[in-house]
């Protein structure tokens, strides 16, 4: 018997596995890797919602958990994951500059928003009103993390690649059995795939499709993240991520021409140099109606748990939410009410 079965190996699954390993717990991971949100994500960690100049939910606490978490993973896996990059928000007007200064005076935001307007020094960007700089931001290479962590678990015999068969799960009083694996608990960290679950499918997980482009722009020469209608994130060899779209009806991982053109139109409003689109990817973000994670215990089966609903901020939320769930299961510490699935159980759960 192992302590845990973890279903899914995106940011949620990896974060929970790390929490288990740190605490000496045994586990097996099962995933078919059908949910691509973590692999195709931009990977930005940014404590500020730049559309409204407001602090993201619980941003300070999440960053305090996330930064050492990814540094530990870098050392453990021998890869570079955390690329610290300022985010420069392009101002569209003097009014936006003024709104930025007002926001920088608000409690909680003052440490993250620079009060110095950054002039535009890049001749390939159209930005006559300059930029506002967000501090303590950057990018986690989520694609590399998912692939390297999968290999790490394979070498330890803790990884099983298959589509989870819910009909093969036997729930006992003090354990669960999945085919040949018996575990004390099972955690579903399977992103939008949770919608297929007969146990947690009742939760209001909406799913929002996001698409990204990868462009090659040798003349761009930009080392910061630029945020306008779209964002550009510098990668290696003169390539940049461009994103992202938000679509609520299409639930496939298939890139679309519509979203590609939407991103290109936004990009061309500020990028003045030539570029070439070299890749186009899509994934479904696990989003929730109230924009808070889904964490907690099944209302009927005490050894079934969920860790999900991180939306577009999984890089920051995952380490924090994983620790919350672990402490709830193992130490009886109550979950933050804002993330506890009990907030939806009475309304949506039908026994």
C-alpha positions as CSV (number, residue, x, y, z in Angstrom):
1,X,0.0,0.0,0.0
2,X,1.1,3.6,-0.7
3,X,0.0,6.7,1.0
4,X,-1.4,8.4,-2.0
5,X,-2.5,8.0,-5.6
6,X,-2.2,11.4,-7.5
7,X,-4.2,11.7,-10.7
8,X,-2.7,14.3,-13.0
9,X,0.8,15.8,-13.4
10,X,0.4,19.4,-14.2
11,X,1.4,22.2,-11.8
12,X,-1.2,20.9,-9.3
13,X,0.0,17.3,-9.4
14,X,3.7,18.2,-9.3
15,X,3.2,20.5,-6.4
16,X,1.3,18.0,-4.4
17,X,3.9,15.2,-5.2
18,X,6.7,17.5,-4.0
19,X,4.7,18.2,-0.8
20,X,4.3,14.4,-0.3
21,X,8.0,13.7,-0.9
22,X,9.1,16.4,1.5
23,X,7.0,14.8,4.2
24,X,8.2,11.3,3.5
25,X,4.9,10.0,2.0
26,X,4.8,7.3,-0.7
27,X,2.7,7.8,-3.8
28,X,2.0,6.8,-7.4
29,X,1.0,9.2,-10.2
30,X,-1.5,8.3,-12.9
31,X,-2.0,10.5,-15.9
32,X,-2.6,10.3,-19.6
33,X,-1.2,13.9,-20.1
34,X,-4.4,14.8,-22.1
35,X,-4.6,18.1,-20.2
36,X,-2.0,20.5,-21.7
37,X,-2.7,23.7,-19.8
38,X,0.5,23.5,-17.7
39,X,2.7,22.4,-20.6
40,X,1.6,25.2,-22.9
41,X,1.2,28.0,-20.3
42,X,3.1,31.2,-20.5
43,X,4.3,30.4,-17.0
44,X,4.2,34.0,-15.8
45,X,4.1,34.7,-12.1
46,X,2.9,38.2,-11.6
47,X,1.3,39.5,-8.4
48,X,-0.7,42.2,-10.1
49,X,-3.8,42.1,-12.3
50,X,-2.7,44.5,-14.9
51,X,-6.1,45.1,-16.5
52,X,-7.3,46.8,-13.4
53,X,-4.1,47.6,-11.5
54,X,-5.2,45.5,-8.5
55,X,-3.4,42.9,-6.4
56,X,-4.1,39.3,-7.3
57,X,-5.8,37.2,-4.6
58,X,-3.4,36.2,-1.8
59,X,-0.5,37.2,-4.0
60,X,2.0,37.9,-1.3
61,X,1.5,34.7,0.6
62,X,1.6,32.7,-2.7
63,X,4.8,34.3,-3.8
64,X,6.4,33.5,-0.5
65,X,5.7,29.8,-1.1
66,X,6.3,29.7,-4.8
67,X,9.8,31.2,-5.0
68,X,11.6,28.7,-2.8
69,X,9.5,25.9,-4.2
70,X,10.8,26.4,-7.7
71,X,14.3,27.1,-6.5
72,X,14.3,23.7,-4.8
73,X,13.0,22.0,-7.9
74,X,15.8,23.6,-10.0
75,X,18.4,22.2,-7.6
76,X,16.7,18.8,-7.4
77,X,16.1,18.3,-11.1
78,X,19.2,20.1,-12.4
79,X,17.3,22.4,-14.7
80,X,16.7,26.2,-15.0
81,X,13.0,26.9,-14.3
82,X,12.7,30.3,-12.7
83,X,13.5,33.2,-15.0
84,X,13.1,36.5,-13.1
85,X,11.8,39.1,-15.5
86,X,10.2,42.5,-14.9
87,X,6.8,42.9,-16.4
88,X,6.4,46.2,-18.2
89,X,2.8,47.4,-18.6
90,X,2.5,49.6,-21.7
91,X,0.6,52.8,-21.0
92,X,-2.0,53.8,-23.6
93,X,-2.5,57.4,-22.2
94,X,-1.6,59.9,-19.5
95,X,-4.8,58.8,-17.7
96,X,-3.4,55.3,-17.4
97,X,-0.1,56.6,-16.0
98,X,-2.2,58.5,-13.4
99,X,-4.2,55.4,-12.5
100,X,-0.9,53.5,-12.1
101,X,0.4,56.0,-9.6
102,X,-2.9,55.9,-7.7
103,X,-2.7,52.1,-7.5
104,X,0.9,52.2,-6.3
105,X,-0.2,54.0,-3.2
106,X,-2.7,51.3,-2.2
107,X,-1.8,48.9,0.7
108,X,-0.2,45.7,-0.6
109,X,0.5,47.1,-4.1
110,X,3.2,49.6,-3.2
111,X,5.9,46.9,-3.0
112,X,5.1,45.5,-6.4
113,X,4.5,48.6,-8.6
114,X,7.4,50.9,-9.4
115,X,6.5,54.6,-9.1
116,X,9.0,55.5,-11.8
117,X,7.7,55.5,-15.4
118,X,10.0,53.5,-17.6
119,X,10.7,55.3,-20.9
120,X,10.6,53.3,-24.0
121,X,14.2,52.5,-25.3
122,X,13.2,49.9,-27.8
123,X,12.7,51.3,-31.3
124,X,10.7,48.2,-32.2
125,X,8.0,49.0,-29.7
126,X,5.3,51.7,-30.1
127,X,5.0,53.1,-26.6
128,X,4.9,56.9,-26.5
129,X,3.6,57.0,-22.9
130,X,6.2,54.5,-21.5
131,X,5.7,51.6,-19.2
132,X,4.8,50.8,-15.6
133,X,7.2,48.2,-14.1
134,X,5.9,45.3,-12.0
135,X,8.5,44.0,-9.6
136,X,9.1,40.4,-8.2
137,X,7.7,38.9,-11.4
138,X,9.0,36.3,-13.9
139,X,8.4,33.1,-15.8
140,X,8.5,29.5,-14.8
141,X,9.4,27.1,-17.7
142,X,6.4,24.9,-17.1
143,X,6.9,22.8,-20.2
144,X,10.4,21.8,-19.1
145,X,9.1,21.2,-15.5
146,X,6.4,18.8,-16.5
147,X,8.6,16.8,-18.8
148,X,11.6,16.6,-16.5
149,X,9.4,15.8,-13.5
150,X,7.7,13.0,-15.4
151,X,11.1,11.5,-16.2
152,X,12.1,11.8,-12.5
153,X,9.1,9.9,-11.4
154,X,9.5,7.2,-14.1
155,X,13.0,6.5,-12.9
156,X,11.7,6.0,-9.4
157,X,8.8,3.7,-10.6
158,X,6.2,6.2,-9.4
159,X,4.6,7.1,-12.8
160,X,1.9,5.3,-14.7
161,X,0.8,6.7,-18.0
162,X,-2.8,5.9,-18.8
163,X,-6.3,7.4,-18.9
164,X,-7.7,7.1,-15.4
165,X,-10.6,4.5,-15.5
166,X,-13.1,5.7,-12.8
167,X,-14.9,2.4,-13.1
168,X,-11.8,0.6,-11.9
169,X,-11.6,2.6,-8.6
170,X,-12.8,0.7,-5.5
171,X,-13.5,2.8,-2.5
172,X,-13.0,1.0,0.9
173,X,-13.5,2.3,4.4
174,X,-9.8,3.1,5.0
175,X,-8.3,2.9,1.5
176,X,-8.9,3.0,-2.2
177,X,-7.9,0.4,-4.8
178,X,-7.1,1.3,-8.4
179,X,-6.3,-1.9,-10.4
180,X,-3.1,-3.1,-8.7
181,X,-2.5,-0.1,-6.5
182,X,-3.9,0.3,-3.0
183,X,-3.6,3.7,-1.3
184,X,-4.8,5.4,1.8
185,X,-6.0,8.4,-0.2
186,X,-6.4,9.6,-3.8
187,X,-6.1,13.2,-5.0
188,X,-7.5,14.3,-8.3
189,X,-5.2,17.0,-9.7
190,X,-6.2,16.5,-13.3
191,X,-7.1,20.0,-14.5
192,X,-10.1,20.3,-16.8
193,X,-10.2,16.5,-17.0
194,X,-12.0,16.7,-13.6
195,X,-15.2,17.3,-15.5
196,X,-15.2,13.5,-16.4
197,X,-15.1,12.5,-12.7
198,X,-18.2,10.9,-11.3
199,X,-17.0,12.1,-7.9
200,X,-16.1,15.8,-8.4
201,X,-17.8,16.5,-11.7
202,X,-20.5,18.4,-9.8
203,X,-18.1,21.2,-9.0
204,X,-18.4,24.4,-11.2
205,X,-15.2,24.0,-13.1
206,X,-15.8,26.0,-16.3
207,X,-12.6,25.6,-18.3
208,X,-11.3,28.5,-20.4
209,X,-9.3,27.8,-23.6
210,X,-6.1,29.7,-23.9
211,X,-3.9,29.9,-27.0
212,X,-0.3,31.1,-27.4
213,X,2.0,31.8,-30.3
214,X,5.7,31.4,-30.5
215,X,7.4,34.0,-32.7
216,X,10.9,34.5,-34.0
217,X,11.9,38.2,-34.0
218,X,15.6,38.7,-34.3
219,X,15.3,42.5,-34.4
220,X,13.1,42.8,-31.3
221,X,15.9,42.4,-28.7
222,X,13.6,42.8,-25.7
223,X,14.6,41.3,-22.3
224,X,11.5,42.2,-20.4
225,X,7.9,40.9,-20.5
226,X,5.9,43.5,-22.4
227,X,2.1,43.6,-21.6
228,X,-0.2,45.5,-23.8
229,X,-3.3,44.0,-25.4
230,X,-1.2,40.9,-25.6
231,X,2.0,40.0,-23.8
232,X,5.4,39.0,-25.1
233,X,7.7,36.9,-23.0
234,X,11.4,36.6,-24.1
235,X,12.6,33.0,-24.6
236,X,15.9,31.8,-26.1
237,X,17.3,32.4,-29.6
238,X,15.3,35.5,-30.5
239,X,12.0,33.7,-29.8
240,X,9.1,35.1,-27.8
241,X,5.8,33.7,-26.4
242,X,2.8,35.8,-27.4
243,X,-0.5,35.4,-25.6
244,X,-3.0,34.8,-24.4
245,X,-6.6,34.3,-25.5
246,X,-9.6,33.5,-23.4
247,X,-12.4,31.5,-25.0
248,X,-15.2,30.0,-22.9
249,X,-17.1,27.8,-25.4
250,X,-14.5,25.8,-27.2
251,X,-13.2,23.0,-24.9
252,X,-10.6,21.4,-27.3
253,X,-6.8,21.6,-27.3
254,X,-6.8,22.4,-31.0
255,X,-5.3,25.8,-32.0
256,X,-7.6,28.0,-34.1
257,X,-7.0,30.6,-36.8
258,X,-9.5,32.9,-35.1
259,X,-7.3,33.1,-31.9
260,X,-4.1,33.3,-34.0
261,X,-5.4,36.3,-35.8
262,X,-6.6,37.9,-32.6
263,X,-3.2,37.6,-31.1
264,X,-1.5,38.9,-34.2
265,X,-3.8,41.9,-34.4
266,X,-3.0,42.8,-30.7
267,X,0.8,42.2,-31.3
268,X,0.9,44.5,-34.3
269,X,-0.5,47.4,-32.3
270,X,2.8,47.8,-30.5
271,X,5.5,45.6,-32.2
272,X,7.1,47.4,-35.2
273,X,9.7,44.9,-36.4
274,X,9.3,41.8,-38.6
275,X,8.6,38.4,-37.1
276,X,7.7,34.9,-38.0
277,X,5.2,32.6,-36.2
278,X,7.0,29.3,-35.6
279,X,4.5,27.6,-33.2
280,X,0.9,27.9,-32.1
281,X,-0.4,25.9,-29.0
282,X,-3.6,25.7,-27.0
283,X,-4.8,24.3,-23.7
284,X,-7.9,24.4,-21.4
285,X,-7.3,26.3,-18.1
286,X,-9.2,24.9,-15.2
287,X,-11.2,28.0,-14.2
288,X,-13.9,28.4,-11.6
289,X,-16.9,30.6,-11.4
290,X,-15.6,32.6,-8.4
291,X,-11.9,32.6,-9.5
292,X,-10.7,30.6,-6.5
293,X,-9.2,27.1,-6.5
294,X,-11.1,23.9,-5.8
295,X,-9.5,22.1,-2.8
296,X,-10.9,19.7,-0.4
297,X,-12.5,16.4,0.6
298,X,-15.3,14.6,-1.1
299,X,-18.6,15.1,0.8
300,X,-19.3,11.4,1.0
301,X,-16.0,9.5,0.5
302,X,-13.4,10.6,3.1
303,X,-10.3,9.4,1.3
304,X,-11.1,11.2,-2.0
305,X,-9.7,14.7,-2.5
306,X,-9.4,17.3,-5.2
307,X,-6.7,19.9,-6.0
308,X,-7.8,21.9,-9.0
309,X,-9.2,25.1,-10.5
310,X,-6.0,27.2,-10.6
311,X,-7.0,29.1,-13.7
312,X,-4.3,31.2,-15.3
313,X,-2.3,31.6,-12.1
314,X,-1.3,28.1,-11.4
315,X,2.4,28.9,-11.1
316,X,1.7,31.0,-8.1
317,X,-1.2,29.1,-6.6
318,X,0.0,25.5,-6.8
319,X,2.6,25.4,-4.0
320,X,0.3,27.3,-1.6
321,X,-2.8,25.2,-2.4
322,X,-0.9,21.9,-2.2
323,X,0.5,22.7,1.3
324,X,-3.1,23.7,2.4
325,X,-4.5,20.3,1.2
326,X,-1.6,18.3,2.7
327,X,-2.0,20.0,6.1
328,X,-5.8,19.4,5.9
329,X,-5.4,15.7,5.3
330,X,-2.5,14.9,7.5
331,X,-2.7,17.4,10.3
332,X,-6.4,18.3,10.4
333,X,-5.7,22.0,9.8
334,X,-8.8,23.7,8.3
335,X,-8.6,24.8,4.7
336,X,-8.8,28.5,3.7
337,X,-12.6,28.9,3.3
338,X,-12.1,30.7,0.0
339,X,-10.6,27.5,-1.6
340,X,-12.5,24.8,0.3
341,X,-15.0,23.0,-2.0
342,X,-17.5,23.1,0.8
343,X,-18.5,26.5,-0.5
344,X,-20.2,24.7,-3.5
345,X,-21.2,21.3,-1.9
346,X,-24.6,22.3,-0.6
347,X,-25.6,24.0,-3.8
348,X,-24.3,21.5,-6.4
349,X,-23.7,18.1,-4.8
350,X,-26.4,15.5,-5.2
351,X,-25.7,12.4,-3.1
